[in-house]
Amino acid sequence: MTPIFVTEETDTHQARHYLWQLIPKGSLVITQDIFYAIGQITDLKTVLPDPGGKSIYLDLSYSPEVLEAQHAIGVFDQLKKIAPLKILVNEYKKFYNPQEDFVFFPLVLYSCSQGAYQVPTRSFKFPKFVEKTKSFMSLNNRPIWHRIWLFTELASSNILDKLEYSFVWNPKINCPGMEHHLDLLPDQKRIQAESMLELLPIRFDHEKHLDFNADQLTDLNIHNECAVNIVTESCPNLGFLSEKICKPLACFQIPILLSHTGATQFCVDIGFDMFEDIIPWRTWDSIEDEQQRCDVACKFIVDYIKHGDALADWHKCQDRVIANQQRLTSEEFKNLCIAQFKFL
């Protein structure tokens, strides 16, 4: 069974290096693996060290979970029987509505602000400011339904050649866990998507030449050419942001965010410019219905690629894209990310 807990002493690979300075010394941290192992455990007390009167910390700051799901609540309740429980989460609704049992900790934002992706061995250098020479880009890896929707809109509008676009999914090869995402589309959109799947996978020139997946690359220089980054976040149905939004903020780009309800507003509320005068994100960001939200955003994206001038827009707001990188790397932003730890 995968270990379901870690302490500072046993964290030999520094998988939780970001936590040890934020929580009391000697604390017991439960990992997200508990959700997979709980069915094999008869009594949690028998597999966990004695917390010694301290709180237990359940670290969900990297892996999004549906916190209201019955299986999650069951795990919470079992842990609370052992010791006081603090749950570290990255869902941004906890930023707006702090609760006693939860600590809002946007790990990915916090880690990227320090030039690393969660673990110190996956570090990157923030790029220097350079002129953009191309208009649009969008990197897509796993076949999540909103990415398939965007692909369908771009392909049906014959504008895939108008942007640096990558969707490395090969529909002919089984992608475990992803089989149902086509079925999440409305019938008409699914039929339209299925008629265009023969175009996939798609890689832009850098990927073809060097044979790599740019979506998973930690070298942010790949973003230096393009003015606008169309970001298809990992969890369109959860209020969780990944390193994908950090890349345009770090690389002096204008982001267009396809994500959960309120995702762009959250970015604004934590201090980033999301270019409302250029990207009309308020027309979709607050829409609760996932399909409607995606449809409105994709229609704008297609129209902007066809009729907009992204390079001219970028040139008008160079000071603002510079300010976004400065915000991301500022001590003030780092402190905001860990603000709720002060209540421990």
C-alpha positions as CSV (number, residue, x, y, z in Angstrom):
1,M,0.0,0.0,0.0
2,T,1.3,3.5,-0.9
3,P,2.3,5.4,2.3
4,I,-0.6,7.7,3.3
5,F,1.4,9.9,5.7
6,V,4.7,11.8,5.9
7,T,6.6,13.7,8.5
8,E,9.5,16.1,8.0
9,E,11.9,13.3,9.0
10,T,10.5,10.8,6.5
11,D,10.2,13.3,3.7
12,T,13.5,12.2,2.2
13,H,12.6,13.2,-1.4
14,Q,11.3,16.6,-0.2
15,A,7.9,15.9,-1.7
16,R,6.4,18.2,1.0
17,H,9.3,20.6,1.3
18,Y,6.9,23.5,1.0
19,L,5.0,22.6,4.1
20,W,7.6,22.2,6.9
21,Q,8.2,25.9,7.5
22,L,4.4,26.6,7.5
23,I,3.1,24.1,10.0
24,P,4.3,23.3,13.6
25,K,7.4,21.2,13.9
26,G,6.7,17.5,14.3
27,S,3.4,17.6,12.5
28,L,1.9,14.6,10.8
29,V,0.8,15.1,7.2
30,I,-1.7,12.8,5.5
31,T,-1.3,12.6,1.8
32,Q,-4.0,12.4,-0.9
33,D,-3.2,8.7,-1.2
34,I,-5.5,8.1,1.7
35,F,-8.5,8.3,-0.7
36,Y,-7.2,5.3,-2.6
37,A,-6.1,3.3,0.4
38,I,-9.0,3.9,2.8
39,G,-11.0,0.9,1.6
40,Q,-8.1,-1.4,2.6
41,I,-7.8,0.0,6.2
42,T,-9.9,-1.3,9.0
43,D,-8.7,1.1,11.7
44,L,-6.8,4.3,10.8
45,K,-5.2,4.5,14.2
46,T,-3.3,1.3,13.6
47,V,-1.5,2.6,10.5
48,L,-0.8,6.2,11.6
49,P,1.8,7.5,14.0
50,D,0.5,9.1,17.2
51,P,0.1,12.8,16.4
52,G,1.2,13.6,20.0
53,G,-1.7,15.9,20.7
54,K,-1.0,18.0,17.6
55,S,-3.4,18.6,14.7
56,I,-3.3,16.3,11.7
57,Y,-2.8,18.0,8.3
58,L,-4.5,16.4,5.3
59,D,-2.6,17.9,2.3
60,L,-4.9,18.2,-0.7
61,S,-3.1,21.4,-2.0
62,Y,-1.9,19.7,-5.2
63,S,-4.6,17.2,-6.1
64,P,-8.1,18.6,-6.6
65,E,-10.8,16.8,-4.7
66,V,-14.6,17.2,-4.6
67,L,-14.6,18.3,-1.0
68,E,-18.4,17.8,-0.7
69,A,-18.2,14.2,-2.0
70,Q,-19.4,11.5,0.4
71,H,-16.1,9.6,0.2
72,A,-14.1,12.7,1.1
73,I,-16.4,13.6,4.0
74,G,-16.0,10.0,5.3
75,V,-12.2,10.3,5.3
76,F,-12.4,13.7,7.1
77,D,-14.7,12.2,9.8
78,Q,-12.3,9.3,10.4
79,L,-9.3,11.5,10.8
80,K,-11.2,13.8,13.1
81,K,-11.7,10.9,15.5
82,I,-7.9,10.6,15.9
83,A,-6.9,14.3,16.3
84,P,-8.0,17.8,15.3
85,L,-7.9,18.0,11.5
86,K,-6.7,20.8,9.2
87,I,-7.4,20.2,5.5
88,L,-5.1,22.1,3.1
89,V,-7.0,22.8,-0.1
90,N,-6.5,24.8,-3.3
91,E,-10.1,25.4,-4.2
92,Y,-10.4,29.1,-4.5
93,K,-13.9,29.3,-2.9
94,K,-12.0,28.8,0.4
95,F,-10.1,32.0,-0.4
96,Y,-13.4,33.9,-0.2
97,N,-15.0,31.8,2.6
98,P,-12.4,30.7,5.1
99,Q,-13.6,27.8,7.3
100,E,-12.2,26.4,10.6
101,D,-11.3,23.0,9.3
102,F,-9.7,24.2,6.0
103,V,-6.6,26.1,5.1
104,F,-6.6,27.7,1.6
105,F,-3.2,27.0,0.1
106,P,-2.8,27.5,-3.6
107,L,0.3,25.4,-3.8
108,V,0.9,25.7,-7.5
109,L,0.7,29.5,-7.5
110,Y,2.9,29.6,-4.4
111,S,5.5,27.2,-5.9
112,C,5.6,28.9,-9.3
113,S,6.1,32.2,-7.7
114,Q,9.4,30.8,-6.4
115,G,10.4,29.3,-9.8
116,A,9.5,25.7,-9.1
117,Y,6.8,23.2,-9.9
118,Q,6.0,21.7,-6.4
119,V,9.4,20.0,-6.0
120,P,12.8,21.8,-6.0
121,T,14.1,19.5,-8.7
122,R,11.5,20.9,-11.2
123,S,12.7,24.5,-11.2
124,F,12.6,27.0,-14.0
125,K,14.0,30.5,-14.7
126,F,11.7,33.4,-15.2
127,P,12.2,34.7,-18.8
128,K,13.4,38.1,-19.6
129,F,11.0,40.5,-21.4
130,V,11.2,40.2,-25.2
131,E,9.1,41.3,-28.1
132,K,6.3,38.9,-29.1
133,T,6.4,37.9,-32.8
134,K,3.3,35.6,-33.0
135,S,-0.3,36.2,-32.0
136,F,-1.8,33.1,-30.3
137,M,-0.9,29.8,-28.7
138,S,-2.7,27.0,-26.9
139,L,-1.1,23.9,-25.5
140,N,-3.3,20.9,-24.8
141,N,-2.4,17.4,-23.5
142,R,-5.1,15.2,-22.0
143,P,-8.4,15.0,-23.9
144,I,-10.6,16.8,-21.4
145,W,-14.0,17.8,-22.8
146,H,-13.4,21.6,-22.9
147,R,-10.2,21.1,-24.9
148,I,-12.1,18.9,-27.3
149,W,-14.7,21.6,-27.6
150,L,-12.1,24.3,-28.3
151,F,-10.4,22.1,-30.8
152,T,-13.7,21.5,-32.6
153,E,-14.4,25.2,-32.8
154,L,-11.0,26.0,-34.2
155,A,-11.0,23.2,-36.7
156,S,-14.6,23.8,-37.9
157,S,-13.6,27.5,-38.4
158,N,-10.5,26.5,-40.4
159,I,-8.2,28.6,-38.2
160,L,-5.9,26.0,-36.6
161,D,-3.1,27.4,-38.8
162,K,-3.6,30.9,-37.3
163,L,-2.1,29.9,-33.9
164,E,0.7,27.9,-32.3
165,Y,-1.6,25.0,-31.4
166,S,-0.8,21.7,-29.9
167,F,-3.2,18.8,-28.9
168,V,-1.1,15.7,-28.5
169,W,-4.0,13.4,-27.8
170,N,-4.2,10.6,-30.4
171,P,-7.8,9.3,-30.5
172,K,-6.7,6.0,-31.9
173,I,-4.8,5.2,-28.7
174,N,-6.6,4.5,-25.5
175,C,-6.1,7.2,-22.9
176,P,-7.0,5.6,-19.5
177,G,-9.6,7.6,-17.5
178,M,-10.3,9.9,-20.5
179,E,-12.7,7.7,-22.5
180,H,-15.9,9.5,-21.3
181,H,-14.9,13.1,-22.1
182,L,-16.4,13.0,-25.6
183,D,-19.6,11.9,-24.1
184,L,-19.7,15.0,-21.9
185,L,-20.2,17.1,-25.0
186,P,-23.7,17.9,-26.2
187,D,-24.8,15.5,-28.9
188,Q,-24.4,17.9,-31.8
189,K,-21.0,19.1,-30.6
190,R,-19.8,15.5,-30.0
191,I,-20.9,14.5,-33.5
192,Q,-19.1,17.5,-34.9
193,A,-15.9,16.7,-32.8
194,E,-15.9,13.0,-33.9
195,S,-15.9,14.1,-37.6
196,M,-12.7,16.0,-37.0
197,L,-10.7,13.6,-34.8
198,E,-8.7,12.4,-37.8
199,L,-6.8,15.7,-37.6
200,L,-5.3,14.7,-34.2
201,P,-2.7,14.6,-32.8
202,I,-1.6,18.1,-33.7
203,R,1.9,19.5,-32.8
204,F,3.3,22.9,-33.7
205,D,6.7,23.3,-35.3
206,H,8.9,23.3,-32.2
207,E,7.3,20.1,-30.9
208,K,7.6,18.3,-34.2
209,H,11.2,19.2,-34.6
210,L,12.4,18.4,-31.1
211,D,9.8,15.7,-30.4
212,F,8.6,16.9,-27.0
213,N,5.3,17.7,-25.3
214,A,5.3,21.5,-24.7
215,D,2.4,21.3,-22.3
216,Q,4.5,19.4,-19.8
217,L,7.7,21.4,-20.4
218,T,9.1,23.4,-17.5
219,D,11.2,25.6,-19.8
220,L,9.0,28.7,-20.1
221,N,11.0,30.1,-23.1
222,I,8.6,28.2,-25.3
223,H,6.0,30.9,-24.5
224,N,8.2,33.9,-25.4
225,E,7.0,34.1,-29.0
226,C,3.2,34.5,-28.6
227,A,1.2,37.4,-27.4
228,V,-1.9,35.6,-26.2
229,N,-2.1,32.3,-24.5
230,I,-5.4,30.4,-24.6
231,V,-5.2,28.4,-21.3
232,T,-7.3,25.2,-21.1
233,E,-7.0,24.5,-17.4
234,S,-6.9,20.9,-16.0
235,C,-10.1,20.9,-14.0
236,P,-12.9,22.9,-15.7
237,N,-15.4,21.5,-13.2
238,L,-13.4,22.3,-10.1
239,G,-12.2,25.7,-8.7
240,F,-8.5,24.6,-8.9
241,L,-5.8,26.4,-10.9
242,S,-2.6,24.7,-12.1
243,E,0.7,25.8,-13.4
244,K,-1.0,26.4,-16.8
245,I,-2.2,29.9,-15.7
246,C,1.1,30.7,-14.1
247,K,3.0,30.3,-17.5
248,P,1.3,33.3,-19.3
249,L,1.6,35.4,-16.1
250,A,5.3,34.6,-15.9
251,C,6.0,35.0,-19.6
252,F,4.5,38.4,-20.3
253,Q,1.4,37.1,-22.2
254,I,-2.2,38.0,-22.2
255,P,-4.1,35.0,-20.9
256,I,-7.6,33.7,-22.0
257,L,-8.7,31.2,-19.3
258,L,-11.0,28.3,-20.0
259,S,-11.7,27.0,-16.6
260,H,-14.2,26.7,-13.7
261,T,-16.8,29.4,-12.8
262,G,-15.1,32.4,-11.3
263,A,-11.5,31.4,-12.2
264,T,-10.6,34.6,-14.0
265,Q,-12.3,36.7,-11.3
266,F,-10.1,34.9,-8.7
267,C,-7.0,35.8,-10.7
268,V,-8.1,39.5,-10.6
269,D,-8.8,39.2,-6.8
270,I,-5.3,38.0,-6.1
271,G,-3.8,40.9,-7.9
272,F,-3.4,40.0,-11.6
273,D,-4.4,42.0,-14.6
274,M,-6.7,39.8,-16.8
275,F,-7.0,42.5,-19.5
276,E,-10.8,43.0,-19.4
277,D,-10.6,45.8,-21.9
278,I,-9.2,43.2,-24.5
279,I,-10.7,39.9,-23.3
280,P,-14.4,40.2,-22.3
281,W,-14.1,37.4,-19.8
282,R,-16.9,38.7,-17.7
283,T,-19.3,37.5,-20.4
284,W,-18.5,33.9,-19.5
285,D,-16.6,33.7,-16.2
286,S,-19.6,33.8,-13.9
287,I,-21.8,31.4,-15.9
288,E,-22.5,28.3,-13.8
289,D,-23.5,26.0,-16.6
290,E,-20.2,24.4,-17.8
291,Q,-21.2,23.9,-21.4
292,Q,-22.7,27.4,-21.8
293,R,-19.6,29.0,-20.2
294,C,-17.3,27.1,-22.6
295,D,-19.4,27.9,-25.6
296,V,-19.4,31.6,-24.9
297,A,-15.6,31.7,-24.3
298,C,-14.9,29.6,-27.5
299,K,-17.0,31.8,-29.7
300,F,-15.1,34.8,-28.5
301,I,-11.7,33.1,-29.1
302,V,-12.7,32.2,-32.7
303,D,-13.8,35.7,-33.4
304,Y,-10.7,37.2,-31.8
305,I,-8.4,35.0,-33.9
306,K,-10.3,35.8,-37.0
307,H,-10.8,39.5,-36.6
308,G,-8.6,40.7,-33.7
309,D,-5.0,42.0,-33.7
310,A,-3.3,40.3,-30.8
311,L,0.1,41.7,-31.4
312,A,-1.2,45.2,-31.5
313,D,-3.2,44.6,-28.3
314,W,0.0,43.2,-26.6
315,H,2.0,46.2,-27.7
316,K,-0.5,48.5,-26.1
317,C,-0.2,46.8,-22.7
318,Q,3.5,45.9,-22.3
319,D,3.7,47.6,-18.9
320,R,0.8,45.5,-17.7
321,V,2.2,42.1,-18.7
322,I,5.4,43.1,-17.0
323,A,3.4,44.0,-13.9
324,N,1.9,40.5,-13.9
325,Q,5.3,38.8,-13.7
326,Q,6.3,41.3,-11.0
327,R,3.2,40.4,-9.0
328,L,3.7,36.7,-9.4
329,T,7.3,36.9,-8.0
330,S,6.6,39.4,-5.3
331,E,6.9,38.7,-1.6
332,E,3.4,40.2,-1.2
333,F,2.0,37.5,-3.5
334,K,3.9,34.7,-1.7
335,N,2.5,36.0,1.6
336,L,-1.0,36.0,0.2
337,C,-0.7,32.4,-0.8
338,I,0.2,31.3,2.8
339,A,-2.0,33.9,4.6
340,Q,-4.4,31.3,6.1
341,F,-1.6,29.5,7.8
342,K,-1.4,32.3,10.3
343,F,-4.6,31.1,11.9
344,L,-3.1,27.7,12.8
